[in-house]
Amino acid sequence: MAPISMKDAMRIFGADCLGTGELASAFSSDPLASLAADERGIVDTVGFDRDVLMRAADEGMMLVLRVPRDAGGAALTVAALAERFPGRDVAAGNAEAPWFAREAFAREETCRLGWALVDKQPPSELTNLSYVEQDEELARRADRLGLRLRRRTAVEIVYDTLLYAAARGERLLEASWDWSSTTTIDGGTVTAGQFDDRGLRLLAYSKGVRFDSLGVCATLDSAAQGREA
């Protein structure tokens, strides 16, 4: 894989590249402060070759640096992210006790450290389908693009969406929902979206549900480098 500089990545994605500068601004601190030396090496390398980045950019994807902890070492879980971004809280009807407060995913799961490519909005061909049908269509899209695409986890959706809002002043998923790979205690599957003045909303559905605004924002990790088409 031919190495690519951060400057080149920024040239390809423009405002849709969220790196260390955007994280420092959003979190009001150095996002790398709690990282070990070997972890900093992951951050310093974008991890995608130019061809993969160009294909992703053509698809309207963004490039995001994900970190699991803040500068003080606190885990950036769904619950922590909801508290960290004033005015951009993750909503759930009752702000005092959101439904996901009892869920382990919201209290324990974090993003994996590294760079990721992400759809900014669900592609139309991945909407109005059941969960299984979405998986089938996502696999076809991955084959077409020659990229190892997957669904985001719930914390990845929250992290990416709130970071973009903080860094760029724009709400992704404002009129749509992204169905994650994260399951709830009662067997539902978490979806996030309808990001309006009340905040980014989280719900859970059974896998047979379908409607026009429910889709998938696929992601690709730098650790799972795209395969050639």
C-alpha positions as CSV (number, residue, x, y, z in Angstrom):
1,M,0.0,0.0,0.0
2,A,1.4,3.4,-1.0
3,P,1.5,5.8,1.9
4,I,-0.6,9.0,1.7
5,S,0.0,12.2,3.6
6,M,-2.6,13.9,5.8
7,K,-2.2,16.9,3.5
8,D,-3.2,14.7,0.5
9,A,-6.1,13.2,2.4
10,M,-7.4,16.7,3.2
11,R,-7.0,17.7,-0.4
12,I,-9.2,14.8,-1.4
13,F,-12.0,15.3,1.2
14,G,-11.8,19.0,2.0
15,A,-14.3,19.8,4.8
16,D,-15.2,16.1,5.0
17,C,-11.9,15.2,6.6
18,L,-12.1,15.2,10.4
19,G,-8.6,14.8,11.9
20,T,-6.7,15.9,14.9
21,G,-7.4,19.6,14.5
22,E,-11.2,19.0,14.3
23,L,-11.1,16.7,17.3
24,A,-9.0,19.2,19.3
25,S,-11.6,21.9,18.5
26,A,-14.6,19.7,19.3
27,F,-13.2,18.3,22.5
28,S,-11.5,21.6,23.6
29,S,-8.3,19.5,24.3
30,D,-5.6,17.5,22.7
31,P,-7.4,14.2,21.6
32,L,-4.0,12.4,21.5
33,A,-3.0,13.3,25.1
34,S,-4.1,9.9,26.5
35,L,-2.7,7.8,23.7
36,A,0.3,5.5,24.1
37,A,3.3,5.8,21.6
38,D,2.1,2.8,19.5
39,E,-1.4,4.3,19.4
40,R,0.0,7.6,18.1
41,G,1.5,5.7,15.2
42,I,-2.0,4.6,14.2
43,V,-3.2,8.2,14.2
44,D,-0.2,9.5,12.2
45,T,-0.9,7.1,9.4
46,V,-4.1,7.6,7.4
47,G,-4.0,3.9,6.5
48,F,-5.8,4.0,3.2
49,D,-4.2,4.1,-0.2
50,R,-5.1,6.9,-2.6
51,D,-7.3,4.7,-4.8
52,V,-9.5,3.7,-1.9
53,L,-9.8,7.3,-0.7
54,M,-10.7,8.5,-4.2
55,R,-13.4,5.8,-4.6
56,A,-14.8,6.7,-1.2
57,A,-14.8,10.5,-1.9
58,D,-16.6,9.8,-5.2
59,E,-19.3,8.0,-3.1
60,G,-19.7,11.1,-0.9
61,M,-18.0,9.6,2.1
62,M,-16.1,11.4,4.8
63,L,-12.8,10.6,6.5
64,V,-12.9,10.5,10.3
65,L,-10.3,9.9,13.0
66,R,-12.0,8.0,15.8
67,V,-10.5,7.9,19.3
68,P,-11.8,5.8,22.2
69,R,-10.9,8.1,25.0
70,D,-10.7,11.9,25.7
71,A,-7.5,13.7,26.8
72,G,-8.0,12.7,30.4
73,G,-8.4,9.0,29.5
74,A,-12.2,8.9,30.0
75,A,-14.0,6.5,27.7
76,L,-16.0,8.2,24.9
77,T,-19.2,6.1,25.2
78,V,-22.6,7.0,23.9
79,A,-23.5,8.3,27.4
80,A,-20.3,10.3,27.7
81,L,-20.6,11.8,24.2
82,A,-24.2,12.9,25.0
83,E,-22.9,14.9,28.0
84,R,-19.9,16.3,26.2
85,F,-21.7,18.1,23.4
86,P,-24.0,20.8,24.9
87,G,-27.0,21.5,22.7
88,R,-26.3,18.3,20.7
89,D,-27.4,15.8,23.2
90,V,-28.5,12.3,22.3
91,A,-32.2,12.5,22.9
92,A,-34.7,9.8,23.8
93,G,-38.0,11.6,24.8
94,N,-37.2,11.8,28.5
95,A,-33.9,13.6,28.9
96,E,-33.7,12.6,32.6
97,A,-33.7,8.9,31.9
98,P,-33.2,7.9,28.3
99,W,-34.2,4.4,27.4
100,F,-30.6,3.4,26.7
101,A,-29.4,4.4,30.1
102,R,-29.7,0.7,31.2
103,E,-28.0,-0.6,28.1
104,A,-24.4,-1.8,28.3
105,F,-23.6,-0.5,24.8
106,A,-24.3,3.1,25.9
107,R,-22.1,2.8,29.1
108,E,-19.3,0.6,27.9
109,E,-18.7,0.5,24.2
110,T,-16.3,3.0,22.5
111,C,-14.9,3.5,19.0
112,R,-11.9,1.6,17.9
113,L,-8.8,3.9,17.5
114,G,-8.1,4.7,13.9
115,W,-9.2,6.3,10.6
116,A,-12.5,5.4,9.0
117,L,-14.4,6.2,5.9
118,V,-18.1,6.8,6.4
119,D,-21.2,7.6,4.4
120,K,-22.6,11.0,5.3
121,Q,-26.1,10.0,4.5
122,P,-27.7,6.6,3.8
123,P,-27.6,5.8,0.0
124,S,-31.1,5.5,-1.4
125,E,-30.6,1.9,-2.4
126,L,-30.2,1.0,1.3
127,T,-33.4,2.5,2.5
128,N,-36.9,1.1,2.8
129,L,-35.5,-2.4,3.3
130,S,-35.6,-4.9,6.2
131,Y,-32.4,-5.4,8.1
132,V,-31.5,-8.6,6.3
133,E,-32.3,-7.0,2.9
134,Q,-30.1,-4.1,3.8
135,D,-27.2,-6.5,4.6
136,E,-27.7,-8.1,1.2
137,E,-27.7,-4.8,-0.6
138,L,-24.7,-3.6,1.4
139,A,-22.8,-6.7,0.3
140,R,-23.6,-6.0,-3.3
141,R,-22.5,-2.4,-2.9
142,A,-19.2,-3.5,-1.3
143,D,-18.6,-5.8,-4.2
144,R,-19.3,-3.1,-6.7
145,L,-16.9,-0.6,-5.1
146,G,-14.3,-3.2,-4.1
147,L,-14.4,-2.0,-0.5
148,R,-15.0,-4.0,2.8
149,L,-18.0,-2.0,3.9
150,R,-19.9,-2.7,7.1
151,R,-22.6,-1.2,9.3
152,R,-21.5,1.3,12.0
153,T,-21.9,0.4,15.7
154,A,-24.2,2.7,17.7
155,V,-21.3,4.5,19.4
156,E,-19.6,5.1,16.0
157,I,-22.8,6.7,14.6
158,V,-23.1,9.0,17.7
159,Y,-19.3,9.8,17.6
160,D,-19.2,10.6,13.9
161,T,-22.4,12.6,13.8
162,L,-21.8,14.7,16.9
163,L,-18.2,15.3,15.9
164,Y,-19.2,16.5,12.4
165,A,-21.8,18.8,13.9
166,A,-19.3,20.3,16.4
167,A,-16.6,20.7,13.7
168,R,-18.7,21.8,10.7
169,G,-21.9,23.2,12.2
170,E,-23.9,20.8,10.1
171,R,-26.3,18.1,11.2
172,L,-25.9,14.8,9.4
173,L,-28.9,12.4,9.6
174,E,-31.2,15.3,10.0
175,A,-34.1,13.7,8.1
176,S,-32.8,10.1,8.0
177,W,-31.9,7.2,10.3
178,D,-28.8,4.9,10.3
179,W,-29.4,1.3,11.4
180,S,-26.4,0.0,13.4
181,S,-25.0,-3.4,14.2
182,T,-25.6,-2.9,17.9
183,T,-28.3,-4.9,19.7
184,T,-30.2,-4.1,22.8
185,I,-31.0,-6.2,25.9
186,D,-34.4,-7.2,24.5
187,G,-33.1,-8.1,21.0
188,G,-33.8,-4.8,19.1
189,T,-31.2,-3.2,16.9
190,V,-30.2,0.4,17.5
191,T,-30.8,3.1,15.0
192,A,-29.9,6.8,15.3
193,G,-31.1,9.8,13.4
194,Q,-33.7,12.6,13.1
195,F,-30.9,15.0,14.3
196,D,-32.9,18.2,14.9
197,D,-32.9,21.0,17.6
198,R,-33.8,18.4,20.2
199,G,-30.7,16.3,19.5
200,L,-29.7,13.1,17.9
201,R,-32.3,10.5,18.6
202,L,-31.7,6.8,19.4
203,L,-34.3,4.1,18.9
204,A,-34.3,0.3,18.6
205,Y,-36.3,-1.8,16.1
206,S,-36.9,-5.4,15.2
207,K,-35.1,-6.5,12.0
208,G,-38.4,-6.7,10.0
209,V,-39.1,-3.0,10.2
210,R,-38.7,-0.9,7.0
211,F,-39.5,2.7,6.0
212,D,-38.2,5.3,3.5
213,S,-35.8,7.2,5.9
214,L,-34.3,4.2,7.6
215,G,-31.1,3.1,5.9
216,V,-27.4,2.4,6.4
217,C,-24.4,4.7,6.5
218,A,-21.6,2.2,5.7
219,T,-18.1,2.5,7.1
220,L,-14.7,1.1,6.3
221,D,-11.9,0.9,8.8
222,S,-8.3,1.6,7.9
223,A,-7.4,-1.7,9.5
224,A,-9.7,-3.5,6.9
225,Q,-8.1,-1.9,3.9
226,G,-10.2,-2.0,0.8
227,R,-9.6,-4.9,-1.5
228,E,-9.1,-4.1,-5.2
229,A,-12.1,-4.4,-7.4
